[in-house]
């Protein structure tokens, strides 16, 4: 039986009136292809379903990404039924996730089920916005006392988008009791703590996906 991976992506498209956002393509396409190369069965969902908008700054003309991009033209809407039947869930980033991941009841429910079952949860860059509010059923934050990384506050400030975010991701993860780990800005850095896998930025997309595979095959 091949492993089944659930990928959940953002549908949010604006930071300010003149600053468009969405899914960061590399953070979806690279892990998607890594999982497919491994022979895994991948299901792509989004918060609202339908076509997924890409962050304009992330669009690259890479023929090898075309298969992944096709998946984004018509995604299934995430439902509570997606909480079962999968070995791992993966959350790519893009600034859009900061707006529609943290408080989405369906996503929070799905991730809590994965956490309770100790199934693999992976996320990269702003994708960890989806896990900051996740708790176990007893109220303990998912990230408490775990090694976690994500897009850092200094990377956000370098992009000059910190003032437009609903919160700063690194700061929020630290507030939830995580052992936040990071490397230099824009360096490939990912960390695995048991079945929780996180990556710092777009450059970490491949290494994060590979650590998800390590966790699945452990």
MARPA-39083 format. One record per residue (C-alpha): residue in one letter; x, y, z. Coordinates in nm, 3 decimals. Layout:
REM residues N
<rec><code>a</code><x>X</x><y>Y</y><z>Z</z></rec>
...
This chain:
REM residues 218
<rec><code>x</code><x>0.000</x><y>0.000</y><z>0.000</z></rec>
<rec><code>x</code><x>0.148</x><y>0.336</y><z>-0.100</z></rec>
<rec><code>x</code><x>0.137</x><y>0.616</y><z>0.156</z></rec>
<rec><code>x</code><x>-0.138</x><y>0.875</y><z>0.119</z></rec>
<rec><code>x</code><x>-0.052</x><y>1.244</y><z>0.155</z></rec>
<rec><code>x</code><x>-0.303</x><y>1.525</y><z>0.204</z></rec>
<rec><code>x</code><x>-0.181</x><y>1.867</y><z>0.088</z></rec>
<rec><code>x</code><x>-0.375</x><y>2.175</y><z>0.200</z></rec>
<rec><code>x</code><x>-0.313</x><y>2.513</y><z>0.035</z></rec>
<rec><code>x</code><x>-0.435</x><y>2.869</y><z>0.083</z></rec>
<rec><code>x</code><x>-0.701</x><y>3.051</y><z>-0.119</z></rec>
<rec><code>x</code><x>-0.630</x><y>3.397</y><z>0.023</z></rec>
<rec><code>x</code><x>-0.509</x><y>3.643</y><z>-0.241</z></rec>
<rec><code>x</code><x>-0.447</x><y>3.990</y><z>-0.095</z></rec>
<rec><code>x</code><x>-0.218</x><y>4.144</y><z>0.168</z></rec>
<rec><code>x</code><x>-0.311</x><y>4.505</y><z>0.088</z></rec>
<rec><code>x</code><x>-0.505</x><y>4.659</y><z>-0.201</z></rec>
<rec><code>x</code><x>-0.188</x><y>4.686</y><z>-0.406</z></rec>
<rec><code>x</code><x>-0.008</x><y>4.375</y><z>-0.285</z></rec>
<rec><code>x</code><x>-0.135</x><y>4.042</y><z>-0.416</z></rec>
<rec><code>x</code><x>-0.044</x><y>3.712</y><z>-0.255</z></rec>
<rec><code>x</code><x>-0.152</x><y>3.348</y><z>-0.263</z></rec>
<rec><code>x</code><x>0.023</x><y>3.012</y><z>-0.259</z></rec>
<rec><code>x</code><x>0.403</x><y>3.019</y><z>-0.303</z></rec>
<rec><code>x</code><x>0.450</x><y>2.789</y><z>-0.600</z></rec>
<rec><code>x</code><x>0.788</x><y>2.632</y><z>-0.513</z></rec>
<rec><code>x</code><x>0.664</x><y>2.530</y><z>-0.168</z></rec>
<rec><code>x</code><x>0.385</x><y>2.331</y><z>-0.330</z></rec>
<rec><code>x</code><x>0.541</x><y>2.207</y><z>-0.654</z></rec>
<rec><code>x</code><x>0.869</x><y>2.077</y><z>-0.513</z></rec>
<rec><code>x</code><x>0.718</x><y>1.871</y><z>-0.225</z></rec>
<rec><code>x</code><x>0.435</x><y>1.751</y><z>-0.451</z></rec>
<rec><code>x</code><x>0.689</x><y>1.612</y><z>-0.700</z></rec>
<rec><code>x</code><x>0.910</x><y>1.466</y><z>-0.423</z></rec>
<rec><code>x</code><x>0.606</x><y>1.277</y><z>-0.288</z></rec>
<rec><code>x</code><x>0.498</x><y>1.162</y><z>-0.635</z></rec>
<rec><code>x</code><x>0.851</x><y>1.041</y><z>-0.717</z></rec>
<rec><code>x</code><x>0.834</x><y>0.831</y><z>-0.402</z></rec>
<rec><code>x</code><x>0.516</x><y>0.670</y><z>-0.535</z></rec>
<rec><code>x</code><x>0.287</x><y>0.829</y><z>-0.279</z></rec>
<rec><code>x</code><x>-0.080</x><y>0.898</y><z>-0.348</z></rec>
<rec><code>x</code><x>-0.124</x><y>1.277</y><z>-0.319</z></rec>
<rec><code>x</code><x>-0.456</x><y>1.458</y><z>-0.270</z></rec>
<rec><code>x</code><x>-0.453</x><y>1.836</y><z>-0.315</z></rec>
<rec><code>x</code><x>-0.712</x><y>2.038</y><z>-0.125</z></rec>
<rec><code>x</code><x>-0.759</x><y>2.406</y><z>-0.046</z></rec>
<rec><code>x</code><x>-0.952</x><y>2.602</y><z>0.215</z></rec>
<rec><code>x</code><x>-1.231</x><y>2.703</y><z>-0.024</z></rec>
<rec><code>x</code><x>-1.174</x><y>2.461</y><z>-0.313</z></rec>
<rec><code>x</code><x>-1.152</x><y>2.555</y><z>-0.680</z></rec>
<rec><code>x</code><x>-0.863</x><y>2.720</y><z>-0.860</z></rec>
<rec><code>x</code><x>-0.574</x><y>2.828</y><z>-0.639</z></rec>
<rec><code>x</code><x>-0.413</x><y>3.168</y><z>-0.693</z></rec>
<rec><code>x</code><x>-0.034</x><y>3.186</y><z>-0.686</z></rec>
<rec><code>x</code><x>0.169</x><y>3.464</y><z>-0.530</z></rec>
<rec><code>x</code><x>0.277</x><y>3.660</y><z>-0.841</z></rec>
<rec><code>x</code><x>0.636</x><y>3.675</y><z>-0.709</z></rec>
<rec><code>x</code><x>0.655</x><y>3.296</y><z>-0.695</z></rec>
<rec><code>x</code><x>0.561</x><y>3.219</y><z>-1.055</z></rec>
<rec><code>x</code><x>0.846</x><y>3.054</y><z>-1.244</z></rec>
<rec><code>x</code><x>0.838</x><y>2.892</y><z>-1.585</z></rec>
<rec><code>x</code><x>0.971</x><y>2.551</y><z>-1.493</z></rec>
<rec><code>x</code><x>0.850</x><y>2.270</y><z>-1.720</z></rec>
<rec><code>x</code><x>0.910</x><y>2.015</y><z>-1.444</z></rec>
<rec><code>x</code><x>0.651</x><y>2.193</y><z>-1.227</z></rec>
<rec><code>x</code><x>0.371</x><y>2.177</y><z>-1.485</z></rec>
<rec><code>x</code><x>0.219</x><y>1.856</y><z>-1.345</z></rec>
<rec><code>x</code><x>0.199</x><y>2.013</y><z>-1.001</z></rec>
<rec><code>x</code><x>0.051</x><y>2.336</y><z>-1.137</z></rec>
<rec><code>x</code><x>-0.223</x><y>2.141</y><z>-1.314</z></rec>
<rec><code>x</code><x>-0.339</x><y>2.016</y><z>-0.973</z></rec>
<rec><code>x</code><x>-0.408</x><y>2.376</y><z>-0.869</z></rec>
<rec><code>x</code><x>-0.658</x><y>2.447</y><z>-1.145</z></rec>
<rec><code>x</code><x>-0.937</x><y>2.263</y><z>-0.966</z></rec>
<rec><code>x</code><x>-0.882</x><y>2.166</y><z>-0.603</z></rec>
<rec><code>x</code><x>-1.118</x><y>1.992</y><z>-0.367</z></rec>
<rec><code>x</code><x>-1.244</x><y>2.195</y><z>-0.071</z></rec>
<rec><code>x</code><x>-1.098</x><y>2.072</y><z>0.258</z></rec>
<rec><code>x</code><x>-1.362</x><y>1.898</y><z>0.474</z></rec>
<rec><code>x</code><x>-1.359</x><y>1.723</y><z>0.810</z></rec>
<rec><code>x</code><x>-1.371</x><y>1.392</y><z>0.621</z></rec>
<rec><code>x</code><x>-1.011</x><y>1.459</y><z>0.517</z></rec>
<rec><code>x</code><x>-0.910</x><y>1.400</y><z>0.881</z></rec>
<rec><code>x</code><x>-0.897</x><y>1.027</y><z>0.816</z></rec>
<rec><code>x</code><x>-0.746</x><y>0.802</y><z>0.550</z></rec>
<rec><code>x</code><x>-0.412</x><y>0.982</y><z>0.514</z></rec>
<rec><code>x</code><x>-0.067</x><y>0.903</y><z>0.650</z></rec>
<rec><code>x</code><x>0.057</x><y>1.263</y><z>0.640</z></rec>
<rec><code>x</code><x>-0.066</x><y>1.617</y><z>0.588</z></rec>
<rec><code>x</code><x>0.150</x><y>1.886</y><z>0.429</z></rec>
<rec><code>x</code><x>0.098</x><y>2.263</y><z>0.440</z></rec>
<rec><code>x</code><x>0.286</x><y>2.471</y><z>0.179</z></rec>
<rec><code>x</code><x>0.317</x><y>2.844</y><z>0.247</z></rec>
<rec><code>x</code><x>0.271</x><y>3.173</y><z>0.077</z></rec>
<rec><code>x</code><x>0.158</x><y>3.479</y><z>0.271</z></rec>
<rec><code>x</code><x>-0.203</x><y>3.382</y><z>0.201</z></rec>
<rec><code>x</code><x>-0.179</x><y>3.114</y><z>0.470</z></rec>
<rec><code>x</code><x>-0.134</x><y>3.382</y><z>0.737</z></rec>
<rec><code>x</code><x>-0.492</x><y>3.490</y><z>0.674</z></rec>
<rec><code>x</code><x>-0.695</x><y>3.175</y><z>0.605</z></rec>
<rec><code>x</code><x>-0.508</x><y>2.898</y><z>0.793</z></rec>
<rec><code>x</code><x>-0.483</x><y>2.993</y><z>1.164</z></rec>
<rec><code>x</code><x>-0.853</x><y>3.018</y><z>1.248</z></rec>
<rec><code>x</code><x>-1.008</x><y>2.790</y><z>0.988</z></rec>
<rec><code>x</code><x>-1.222</x><y>2.551</y><z>1.188</z></rec>
<rec><code>x</code><x>-1.202</x><y>2.267</y><z>0.935</z></rec>
<rec><code>x</code><x>-0.823</x><y>2.283</y><z>0.904</z></rec>
<rec><code>x</code><x>-0.783</x><y>2.307</y><z>1.282</z></rec>
<rec><code>x</code><x>-1.006</x><y>2.000</y><z>1.326</z></rec>
<rec><code>x</code><x>-0.818</x><y>1.798</y><z>1.063</z></rec>
<rec><code>x</code><x>-0.479</x><y>1.886</y><z>1.212</z></rec>
<rec><code>x</code><x>-0.596</x><y>1.801</y><z>1.563</z></rec>
<rec><code>x</code><x>-0.695</x><y>1.452</y><z>1.445</z></rec>
<rec><code>x</code><x>-0.352</x><y>1.404</y><z>1.286</z></rec>
<rec><code>x</code><x>-0.187</x><y>1.524</y><z>1.608</z></rec>
<rec><code>x</code><x>-0.397</x><y>1.296</y><z>1.830</z></rec>
<rec><code>x</code><x>-0.311</x><y>0.995</y><z>1.610</z></rec>
<rec><code>x</code><x>0.057</x><y>1.097</y><z>1.597</z></rec>
<rec><code>x</code><x>0.045</x><y>1.100</y><z>1.218</z></rec>
<rec><code>x</code><x>0.296</x><y>1.306</y><z>1.021</z></rec>
<rec><code>x</code><x>0.234</x><y>1.681</y><z>0.994</z></rec>
<rec><code>x</code><x>0.464</x><y>1.877</y><z>0.763</z></rec>
<rec><code>x</code><x>0.471</x><y>2.247</y><z>0.673</z></rec>
<rec><code>x</code><x>0.710</x><y>2.496</y><z>0.519</z></rec>
<rec><code>x</code><x>0.769</x><y>2.874</y><z>0.534</z></rec>
<rec><code>x</code><x>0.431</x><y>3.036</y><z>0.617</z></rec>
<rec><code>x</code><x>0.260</x><y>2.695</y><z>0.613</z></rec>
<rec><code>x</code><x>0.315</x><y>2.663</y><z>0.991</z></rec>
<rec><code>x</code><x>0.052</x><y>2.939</y><z>1.025</z></rec>
<rec><code>x</code><x>-0.181</x><y>2.639</y><z>1.006</z></rec>
<rec><code>x</code><x>-0.036</x><y>2.476</y><z>1.318</z></rec>
<rec><code>x</code><x>0.007</x><y>2.774</y><z>1.554</z></rec>
<rec><code>x</code><x>-0.343</x><y>2.739</y><z>1.700</z></rec>
<rec><code>x</code><x>-0.366</x><y>2.360</y><z>1.683</z></rec>
<rec><code>x</code><x>-0.402</x><y>2.189</y><z>2.019</z></rec>
<rec><code>x</code><x>-0.439</x><y>1.836</y><z>2.139</z></rec>
<rec><code>x</code><x>-0.783</x><y>1.757</y><z>2.283</z></rec>
<rec><code>x</code><x>-0.653</x><y>1.839</y><z>2.632</z></rec>
<rec><code>x</code><x>-0.568</x><y>2.193</y><z>2.517</z></rec>
<rec><code>x</code><x>-0.190</x><y>2.152</y><z>2.492</z></rec>
<rec><code>x</code><x>-0.052</x><y>2.340</y><z>2.188</z></rec>
<rec><code>x</code><x>0.077</x><y>2.105</y><z>1.918</z></rec>
<rec><code>x</code><x>0.410</x><y>2.290</y><z>1.902</z></rec>
<rec><code>x</code><x>0.472</x><y>2.309</y><z>2.280</z></rec>
<rec><code>x</code><x>0.823</x><y>2.185</y><z>2.368</z></rec>
<rec><code>x</code><x>0.884</x><y>2.074</y><z>2.008</z></rec>
<rec><code>x</code><x>1.160</x><y>2.186</y><z>1.774</z></rec>
<rec><code>x</code><x>0.988</x><y>2.396</y><z>1.511</z></rec>
<rec><code>x</code><x>1.096</x><y>2.637</y><z>1.238</z></rec>
<rec><code>x</code><x>0.906</x><y>2.867</y><z>1.001</z></rec>
<rec><code>x</code><x>0.950</x><y>3.191</y><z>0.809</z></rec>
<rec><code>x</code><x>1.144</x><y>3.400</y><z>1.056</z></rec>
<rec><code>x</code><x>1.056</x><y>3.746</y><z>1.182</z></rec>
<rec><code>x</code><x>1.382</x><y>3.881</y><z>1.035</z></rec>
<rec><code>x</code><x>1.294</x><y>3.736</y><z>0.692</z></rec>
<rec><code>x</code><x>0.947</x><y>3.898</y><z>0.720</z></rec>
<rec><code>x</code><x>1.104</x><y>4.232</y><z>0.810</z></rec>
<rec><code>x</code><x>1.351</x><y>4.204</y><z>0.523</z></rec>
<rec><code>x</code><x>1.052</x><y>4.168</y><z>0.289</z></rec>
<rec><code>x</code><x>0.894</x><y>4.472</y><z>0.461</z></rec>
<rec><code>x</code><x>0.568</x><y>4.283</y><z>0.505</z></rec>
<rec><code>x</code><x>0.579</x><y>4.247</y><z>0.883</z></rec>
<rec><code>x</code><x>0.349</x><y>4.545</y><z>0.939</z></rec>
<rec><code>x</code><x>0.086</x><y>4.393</y><z>0.708</z></rec>
<rec><code>x</code><x>0.070</x><y>4.052</y><z>0.875</z></rec>
<rec><code>x</code><x>-0.203</x><y>3.963</y><z>1.128</z></rec>
<rec><code>x</code><x>0.081</x><y>3.838</y><z>1.350</z></rec>
<rec><code>x</code><x>0.448</x><y>3.745</y><z>1.323</z></rec>
<rec><code>x</code><x>0.482</x><y>3.372</y><z>1.271</z></rec>
<rec><code>x</code><x>0.807</x><y>3.310</y><z>1.458</z></rec>
<rec><code>x</code><x>0.689</x><y>3.517</y><z>1.754</z></rec>
<rec><code>x</code><x>0.354</x><y>3.334</y><z>1.770</z></rec>
<rec><code>x</code><x>0.525</x><y>2.992</y><z>1.757</z></rec>
<rec><code>x</code><x>0.755</x><y>3.093</y><z>2.040</z></rec>
<rec><code>x</code><x>0.455</x><y>3.219</y><z>2.242</z></rec>
<rec><code>x</code><x>0.297</x><y>2.873</y><z>2.208</z></rec>
<rec><code>x</code><x>0.598</x><y>2.719</y><z>2.384</z></rec>
<rec><code>x</code><x>0.792</x><y>2.579</y><z>2.090</z></rec>
<rec><code>x</code><x>1.170</x><y>2.544</y><z>2.081</z></rec>
<rec><code>x</code><x>1.204</x><y>2.768</y><z>1.773</z></rec>
<rec><code>x</code><x>1.499</x><y>2.686</y><z>1.548</z></rec>
<rec><code>x</code><x>1.638</x><y>2.894</y><z>1.262</z></rec>
<rec><code>x</code><x>1.932</x><y>2.943</y><z>1.032</z></rec>
<rec><code>x</code><x>2.050</x><y>3.250</y><z>0.841</z></rec>
<rec><code>x</code><x>1.787</x><y>3.428</y><z>0.632</z></rec>
<rec><code>x</code><x>1.702</x><y>3.245</y><z>0.308</z></rec>
<rec><code>x</code><x>1.915</x><y>2.940</y><z>0.387</z></rec>
<rec><code>x</code><x>1.784</x><y>2.587</y><z>0.340</z></rec>
<rec><code>x</code><x>1.682</x><y>2.482</y><z>0.690</z></rec>
<rec><code>x</code><x>1.428</x><y>2.226</y><z>0.805</z></rec>
<rec><code>x</code><x>1.373</x><y>2.037</y><z>1.127</z></rec>
<rec><code>x</code><x>1.200</x><y>1.716</y><z>1.224</z></rec>
<rec><code>x</code><x>1.077</x><y>1.653</y><z>1.577</z></rec>
<rec><code>x</code><x>0.918</x><y>1.309</y><z>1.573</z></rec>
<rec><code>x</code><x>0.624</x><y>1.333</y><z>1.334</z></rec>
<rec><code>x</code><x>0.625</x><y>1.714</y><z>1.317</z></rec>
<rec><code>x</code><x>0.831</x><y>1.849</y><z>1.027</z></rec>
<rec><code>x</code><x>0.882</x><y>2.218</y><z>0.947</z></rec>
<rec><code>x</code><x>1.089</x><y>2.423</y><z>0.702</z></rec>
<rec><code>x</code><x>1.204</x><y>2.784</y><z>0.727</z></rec>
<rec><code>x</code><x>1.147</x><y>2.933</y><z>0.381</z></rec>
<rec><code>x</code><x>1.097</x><y>2.851</y><z>0.010</z></rec>
<rec><code>x</code><x>1.460</x><y>2.736</y><z>-0.015</z></rec>
<rec><code>x</code><x>1.374</x><y>2.462</y><z>0.237</z></rec>
<rec><code>x</code><x>1.092</x><y>2.305</y><z>0.033</z></rec>
<rec><code>x</code><x>1.283</x><y>1.996</y><z>-0.080</z></rec>
<rec><code>x</code><x>1.456</x><y>1.921</y><z>0.249</z></rec>
<rec><code>x</code><x>1.126</x><y>1.957</y><z>0.435</z></rec>
<rec><code>x</code><x>0.954</x><y>1.713</y><z>0.199</z></rec>
<rec><code>x</code><x>1.242</x><y>1.467</y><z>0.240</z></rec>
<rec><code>x</code><x>1.210</x><y>1.485</y><z>0.619</z></rec>
<rec><code>x</code><x>0.836</x><y>1.412</y><z>0.582</z></rec>
<rec><code>x</code><x>0.935</x><y>1.097</y><z>0.390</z></rec>
<rec><code>x</code><x>1.186</x><y>1.006</y><z>0.664</z></rec>
<rec><code>x</code><x>0.910</x><y>1.036</y><z>0.923</z></rec>
<rec><code>x</code><x>0.670</x><y>0.828</y><z>0.711</z></rec>
<rec><code>x</code><x>0.924</x><y>0.556</y><z>0.648</z></rec>
<rec><code>x</code><x>1.054</x><y>0.545</y><z>1.007</z></rec>
